[in-house]
């Protein structure tokens, strides 16, 4: 059974940092392009960043310079390091893995930024 499990969410003050993890089981994450998405309350899910199998990365303009996506294929994990967090970053963050045949989603982890 394939699972993507996000962890590392929580509550921080503006300017703080969090590192989200997306841990895969049942697949080799190295075979997948991995995206992070986020969903604000009562809004559509928004793409945040992706990392290719070759470790090329791309970011939403609102997160560029503050967020960093990386992967550790040996641990079957993709990370999202989030620095200088803003109140507007408050959302549920989801991991998404896209392979040649299948797409998988995690269940999400809540990130709350408030003073």
C-alpha positions as CSV (number, residue, x, y, z in Angstrom):
1,X,0.0,0.0,0.0
2,X,1.4,3.4,-1.0
3,X,1.4,6.2,1.5
4,X,2.7,9.7,1.7
5,X,2.8,11.0,5.2
6,X,3.5,14.7,5.9
7,X,4.9,15.8,9.2
8,X,6.5,18.8,10.8
9,X,3.6,21.2,10.8
10,X,2.7,23.3,13.8
11,X,2.3,26.8,15.1
12,X,5.0,29.5,14.8
13,X,5.3,33.2,15.1
14,X,5.9,35.4,12.0
15,X,9.6,35.2,11.0
16,X,9.9,31.7,12.3
17,X,10.8,28.5,10.5
18,X,9.4,25.0,10.1
19,X,10.6,22.0,8.1
20,X,8.0,19.7,6.6
21,X,8.7,16.1,5.7
22,X,7.0,13.9,3.2
23,X,7.8,10.3,4.0
24,X,6.9,7.8,1.4
25,X,6.2,4.1,1.8
26,X,5.3,1.5,-0.8
27,X,7.1,3.5,-3.5
28,X,10.6,4.7,-4.2
29,X,10.4,8.4,-4.0
30,X,13.4,8.7,-6.3
31,X,11.2,7.7,-9.2
32,X,8.8,10.6,-8.6
33,X,8.5,14.3,-9.2
34,X,7.4,15.6,-5.8
35,X,5.3,18.7,-5.3
36,X,4.2,20.6,-2.2
37,X,0.8,22.2,-2.3
38,X,-1.1,24.2,0.3
39,X,-4.7,25.0,0.9
40,X,-6.0,28.1,2.5
41,X,-9.3,28.1,4.3
42,X,-12.2,28.1,1.8
43,X,-9.8,28.4,-1.2
44,X,-8.5,26.1,-3.9
45,X,-5.3,24.2,-3.4
46,X,-2.2,26.2,-4.5
47,X,1.0,24.8,-5.8
48,X,4.1,25.8,-3.7
49,X,7.2,24.0,-5.1
50,X,8.4,20.9,-6.9
51,X,11.6,18.9,-7.2
52,X,12.4,16.6,-10.1
53,X,14.2,13.3,-10.0
54,X,17.3,15.2,-11.1
55,X,16.8,17.6,-8.1
56,X,15.8,20.5,-10.3
57,X,13.6,22.8,-8.2
58,X,11.0,25.5,-8.9
59,X,9.0,27.7,-6.5
60,X,5.8,29.8,-6.4
61,X,6.8,33.4,-6.5
62,X,5.3,34.1,-3.1
63,X,7.7,31.5,-1.5
64,X,10.8,32.0,-3.6
65,X,13.8,32.8,-1.4
66,X,12.1,31.7,1.8
67,X,11.2,28.1,1.1
68,X,13.6,25.3,0.0
69,X,12.6,21.9,-1.3
70,X,15.0,19.0,-1.1
71,X,15.0,15.2,-1.2
72,X,16.8,12.4,0.6
73,X,16.2,9.4,-1.6
74,X,18.0,7.1,0.8
75,X,15.4,7.9,3.5
76,X,12.6,8.1,1.0
77,X,11.7,11.6,2.1
78,X,11.2,15.0,0.6
79,X,11.5,18.1,2.7
80,X,10.2,21.6,2.6
81,X,12.2,24.0,4.6
82,X,10.2,27.1,5.3
83,X,11.9,30.2,6.7
84,X,10.8,33.7,7.4
85,X,7.2,32.5,7.7
86,X,4.4,35.0,7.2
87,X,0.8,35.0,8.5
88,X,-0.2,34.5,4.9
89,X,1.6,31.1,4.8
90,X,-1.0,29.7,7.2
91,X,-2.5,26.7,5.4
92,X,-2.7,22.9,5.2
93,X,0.4,21.7,3.3
94,X,0.1,18.6,1.1
95,X,2.7,16.4,-0.5
96,X,2.1,15.1,-4.0
97,X,4.2,12.6,-5.9
98,X,3.8,12.2,-9.7
99,X,5.3,9.2,-11.4
100,X,5.0,7.7,-14.9
101,X,1.7,6.0,-14.2
102,X,0.4,7.1,-10.8
103,X,-0.1,10.2,-8.7
104,X,-0.3,10.1,-4.9
105,X,-1.3,12.6,-2.3
106,X,-0.6,12.8,1.4
107,X,-3.2,13.7,4.1
108,X,-1.8,17.1,4.8
109,X,-0.2,18.9,7.8
110,X,-1.4,22.2,9.3
111,X,0.9,25.2,9.4
112,X,-0.2,28.1,11.4
113,X,1.7,31.4,11.6
114,X,0.4,33.9,14.1
115,X,1.6,36.3,16.7
